[in-house]
Amino acid sequence: MKLSTKDFPLASAFEAGFLEIDPALLAELGENRTCVLAALTDRPVYGVNTGMGRLAGIAAPASSAHQRNLLIGRAVGGPPWLSADEVRWLMLVRLRDLLAPEAGASPELVTFLVDRLNEGFTPAVPRTGLGSAGEIIPLAHAFQTFLGVGTVLVDGVETPAAEVLAEPYEPGPKEAATLIQGSPVAETLAALALTEVRRLVDLQTLAAAIAIDVLGAPQAVYRPSLAGDDQVLRSVLREVSGLIQGAAERPEVVQAPVSVRVAPRALAHLTRVAGELEEVLRRSVPTDSPVFLDGEFVSTTGFHAVELGLRMDAVTAALVHLGEVSVQRTHRLLDERFSGLPAQLAVDPGPQAGLVPLHKRAVGELHALRRLATPATLGSVDTSGGQEDVQAFAWAAANQLRDACARMFAITAGELITGSQARWLADGEGPPGLRAAYEWLRTVVPPVAEDRSLGPEVTALAAVMNSDSFRPFRRATRPREMPPFAR
């Protein structure tokens, strides 16, 4: 894929496998770099000819040696490391930032980064223990490897960068400072988590519809007209109604449990807050500090990704509530008083445990999920002698959100297996909108005629549902959605 001066579609770049730079873009970068170097005078320019943090008032030479020190001296993190895919996304986001004129990057640095991406070069980037105002620690780990310093991952094995990198890069004035500014780690993880959240909305909509079907719940409560002016809720109700159309209602069920009735509201809320997170990700703001703007260097606050972090905290909280609803629905499906089916959905209740152990697994996942609802973005501590006295911790909010998604995939897999078992025991095909889903679920996890170890099947189903190849039965014609990034 050739990167041009007009746009930079990150999703396409990620999938293309091989990137190349349009010569016109390199020429533009070169002209801009000339202006940047010309603007470097004896005036202090943060991180270019000064120290950083508490040492910002101390002069430093605008040299490669100073830029090297900025990268090497801040690499104080350690494992666990980001995955290879996460690192590739991180490097693509950093490439996007370097292509912005305000970064003032050289064509040589951009070309070097693209070459590393094409080689599958994977720096070892710490996931946790990052207490800086921005993301200087993980970014120092990521890009000190360009100097032949630090650690890279080769097929998951920690390897000295010097053994992998044939020719190290010598950063020019401002380049190392640019590489460690902003919050691209949080942005990367947020975008990947958002893709998973969308999948969970799809899957939880399916799970809710299956519960309505097999419990024979009254369907009037799902009429789209009951949403009033709430267009998000109306859309969810319309989708649920379409899936359950033709499902049989049990006349003895006057009102279904709350967990069955309120599922669309929980889904609508998650959809709303996820949309707000996507809006933040799509904004284009300078992340470098200082930026080169109108011929001068200007400090920015692009590193303080507080809105991104707080939005992720909100999405995690919405996932926790959806998880509580799902776990309760699973319990109702296993209860013969609500389902009218054999207790615990066992073929031979008593001698067989049936599927109740799945609910116990879900309870454990929910317990872990609830602990993730504590806001990660709050809790600043003085660092750098008081110069850096506030942190956004957006990277931590991103880690919590991704962990929450993993827990929710396990919870959702358990509920879908339970719903599929209930439909199998109840006989019948179910409503037309759910038949393909039932058939697919039975091929992935066959009905449980006698007790067996379902742990591996929960894991396998969760993995399939969170894969790029999986197409949900809801919105079946929707194209694959990739993480949103500005620019």
N, C-alpha and C positions, 0 to 999 in steps of 0.2 A: 504494500500500500504506500502510495506517495503522499507525503504531507505537504500541503500547499500553503500559500499565503492566505487563502480564503477561509478555510475552516480546518478543524481538527476533530473529527468524530472519534472519540476515544473507544467506543464500543467496537467499531469497525477495526480500529487499530489493534485492539486486543486480539481479535479473531484472525486478523490477516496473517499473523505469523512472521511476516517480514516487512520492515518499514524502510522507507528511503525518503530523503529530504529533497524537496523541490529546489533546484538551484536558485530560483528567484527568491525563495524564502531565505536561503543561506546568504544571498546578497543583501537582503534587507537587514538581516541580523548583523552582518559585517558593518554596514553603514551605521547602524545604531550603536554598535560597540565602539566605533571610532569616536562618536559623539560622547559616549560615556567616559572613555579614557581622557578625552580632551577636557572634560568637566572636572576631572580630579585635580584639585589644587591643594594648597596648603591648609584649606579649611577642613575642620574635622568632619569626616564622613563615617558614620557608625559602622563598625565591623570591617571597614575598608582600610582606614588609616588610624583606627582606634581599637581599644579593647572592646569587650562586650560585657553586658550586665553592669556590675558595680565598677568595672574597670573601663567603662565607656569614656571617661574623661581623660584617659591616659593615651598619649599618642603611640602609634605603632607604624612601622613601615608598610606602605602599600605594596607588598611583595608577595611572591609565591610562598615564601617561608611563613609569613603571617597567616596566609589563607590555609596552609597545611595545618598549622597549629589550631586554627578554629575547628577543624574537623577531628583531629586526633585527640585533642585534650578534653573533648566533651563526650567521647564514646565510653560511658561508664555503665552501660546496661549489660544485660545478659539474657539467657533463655528464660522463659519460652520465646521462640522466634516466630515471626509472622510466617505464614505458609508461602510457598513459591508463587501461587496465584496472587496472593495479597501483595507480595513484593513487586510482582510485575505490574499490577494496577498502580501501586505507589509510584513506581518509576515512570509510568505513563502520565500520571497526574503531575509529577515534577517536570516532565518534558513539556506538558501543556503550559505550565507556569513559566518555563524558560523561554518559550516562544513569544511571550508577551513582551512588547518593547520596553515596558517599565522595568523589567528584570535586568536588561542590559547584558544578557549573556552573549558569549562569543559563539560564532559558528562552530568553532572547534569543540567547545563543551557540548553543544547540542548534538553534533555528529558523534562524539564519543559516547554519549548516553544512548543514542539510537543504536550504535554498534553493539553496545552491551545488551540492550533489549533483544536484538536479533540473535545474539549468541546464547541467550538464556541465562545470562549472568545474574546470580541470585545472592545479593548480600544478606547476611544474617542480621535481621532487624529486630530489636527487642519489642515485645508486645506489652510489657508491664514495667512498673518501677520508674515512671517518667514524671518527675516532679518539677519540670521547668515550666516557665510561663507559656512557651509554645511547644515545639517538638524537637528541640535542639538535640536531645540525647538520641532518639532513634534515627534522626536524619544524619547525625554524625556517624553512627554505625553504618548506615546505608551508603554514604558517599565517601567515607574515608577509604573504602575499598577501591575507589577510582585511583587512589594514590598507591595501591598495592599494599595497603595496611588493613589490618582487621581480618574479619572472617567472612567467607561466603559458604553457601550450601551447595554441595555437588551431590545430587541425588539424595538430599537430606542429610548428608554427612558434612560436619563442620570442617572446613578446609581453609588454610591461610590464603588470603587474597593474592599474595605474591606468587603463589604456585599456579594460580589460574590466569592472572592478568599478564599478557605478554608484554605490554608497554603501558606503564602507568601514565596518568594524566597530571600535568602540573597546572593547578588553577591559577588564573590571572587575577588581577585586582577585582575584588567584590564577588568573585564567582563562588568561592566556598561559603561566604556569608549568605549568598542567595540560596545555595543548596540546603541550608539548615534553617531557613525561615518558613513561616506559615505553619499550617496544620494539615498537611496532605495525608498523614496517617489516619487521622480521624475522618477526613473526607472520604478516603478510600474505603475504610471499614463501614462507614455509614452507608455509602452507596451500595456496597455488596449486601449489607443487612437489609436495605430497602427492597432489593430484589427478592430476598427470602421472605420478607413480610408480605409482599404481594402474593407470593405462592401460598403462604399460610392463609391469607384471606380467601383465596380460591378454595383451598382444601377444607377450611372450617365452614365455608358456605355449604360445601358438599356434605360434610359431617352433620351439620344441623338439619339439612333436608332429609338425610337418611334416618336420623332420630325421629323426626316428625312422621316419616313413613312407617317405620317399624313399630312405633308406639301407638299408631292410629290416632294421632293428636288432632284436635279440631283445627281447621285451617283458616277460619275467618280472620284470626288475629294477624295473618300475614298479608292481608290485602294492602296493596301499595297506597291506596287512598288514605289509609290510616297514618301515613307519614306526614300529612299536612304539607307545610312548606319546606320540609327537610328533604332536599333532593338526593342527598347521599343515602339516607335511610330508605327513601322511595326506591332507589335503584337496587338496594340489597333485597328489599321485600319483593321486588319484581323478579329478581333472579331466583329467590327461594320459591316463590309461587310457581314459577315455570318448572322447576325441578320436581315439585310435589304434585303437580297437576295430574289428577287421575288416581292419587293415592286413596286408599280406603280409610275412612274414619271409623273408630270403634265407638258405637253409640253409648257405651257405658262411661266413656271418658268425657266428662263435662268440661274439665279444664286441665290442660297438661301442666307438668311442673314448671316452675319459673325458668329454670335453666333451658327448657325447650322453647319457651315463649319469647325470651328476651335475646336470643342469639342474634337476630338481625340488628338490634340496637348495639350490641357489643361489637359486631362486625362493622357497623357504620362508624362508630367512634374510632376504631383502629384505622379504617380507611381515611378518615378525616385527618388524624394526626400524622399518618404516613404521608399524606398529600402535603402537609405543612413542612415535613422534613424534606420532601422532594423539592419544594419551592426554595428552601434554603440552599440545597445542593446546586440548583440551577442558576443561582445568582453568580454573576461575574464580578469579583472584587479583587483588588491587588493583594497578593499574599506576601510579597517581598517587603523587606524593611532594611534599609531605605529603598524606595523606588526611585527610578530616574524619570522625572516628570517635568515637562516643559524646560528641559535643559538643566535641571538641578536635582539634587538628592533630597528626598523628603521621607522622614520616618513615618511608619504606618502602624496600625494595630491589627493587621491581617492575621497575626498569629493567635489572636484571642478568639477562638472559635466557640464562644459561649452559647450563641444561638443554636449552633449545630448540636452542641452537647445537650442543651436543655430540651431540644426537640427530640433527640434520641432517648433521653430519660422519659419523656412523655409517651413515646411509642412503646418503650419497654413496659411502662405501667399499663398501657392499654392491652398489651399482650398478656400480662399477668391476669387481668380481669377475664380476657377471652379464655385463658387456660382454666380458670376457676369454673367458668360456664361449661367448658368441654368435659372436665373431670366429673362434674356433677351429672351431666347428661349420660356419661358412660355408666355411672352408678345406677341411674334410673333404667338404662337398657338391661342391666344385669338382674334387676329386681322383678320377679314374676308378678308382683302386685301392680306394676306399671306396664309391663310388656305383655302379660298374658301368656308368656312363653315359659319353658322349663327354667327352674331356678338357676341362676348364674350362667344361663345359656348352655348348660351341659346336656348332652344326650341322655346321660344317666346320672341325675343329680344325687349327690351323696358319695357313691363310689368314685365319681368323677368331680373334680374341682371346677370344671368348666373354664370360663374366662375371667373369673373374679381376680386371679392373680394379675391380670392386665390392669385392673383398676388400682391395685396396690402399687404397681410400677408407675402409673400415672400420678398417684398421690405423692410418690417420692420425687418425681419430676416437678410437680407443682410446688412442693416444699422448697426445692432449689430455685425454682422460678420466682417465687415470692421474694426471696432474699435479694434478687437482682433489681427489685423495684426501688431500692434506696437510691436516691439521686446521686449519680457519680460526679456530676458537674459542680457540686457544692463542696466547700471545705478548703479554702485557700490557706497557705502557709508562707511566711516570709522566706525568701531565698536571696542569694546574691547580695548579702549584707543589707537587705531591705530595698534594693533597687527593683527586684522582681517580687512584688508582695501580693500578687493575685494570679491564680492559675484557673484555666477553664476546665481542665481535665476532660476535654472532649474525647480524647483517645480512650479514656476509661469508660465513658458512656457508650462508645462504639463497641468496646469489648463486651460490656454487659448486654448490649442489644443483640449481638451475634450469639452470645451464650443463651440468651432468652429464646432466640429463634430455634436453636438446637433443641432446647427443652420442649418447645411447642411442637416441633416436628415429631418427637417421640410421643407426646400426649395425643397428637392428632392421629398418628399411626395406630395407637391403641384403640382410640374411639372408632376409627374406620374398620378395624378388624372386628370389633365388637358389633358394630352395626351390620357388617356383612354376615356374621354368624347369626344374628337375630333374623335377618331376612331369610337365610337358609333354613332355619328351624321353622319359620312361619310359613314356608312354602310360598308359592306365587312369585311372579317376576318383579313386583313393585311397579311404580308408575313409569311411563315411558322415559321421562327425563332422567331416571336413575338406573335404568337397566344396564346401560353400557358400563357404568361405574361398578355395579354389583358384579358383573361378569369379569371385569378387569381385576377387582379385588380378589375374587375367588381364584384367579390364575396366579396371582402373586402370593396370596396366603390362602391355601385351601381351607375349606370348612373343617372345624375341629370335631371329628367324630369320636375321638378319645383323647385324653390328656396327652400333651406333648410340650416340649420346651419351646415357648413362643418368643423368647428373648431375641434369638437371631433373626426371626421373621419381622419383629418390630424394627430392629436395626436396618434390615434390608429394605423394608417398605419406606421408612423415613428417608433413607438415602436415595431411593428412586424418586420420591416426591420432591426432593430438594436438588434434583439434577437438571441440567440444562435441557436434556432430551425429553423430560416429562411434560406432557400437555394435559392440564386439568380438564375435567369434563365440564366445568363451567367456563364460559367464554372460550369455547374450543377453537374459534377462528381468530382469536387475538394473536398478533405476532409476538414473538419472543421479546421480552423487555429487558434491556440491559441497564446497568447502573447509570443514573443521570449525572452528568458533570457539566458545569458551565464551560463556556468557550467551545 
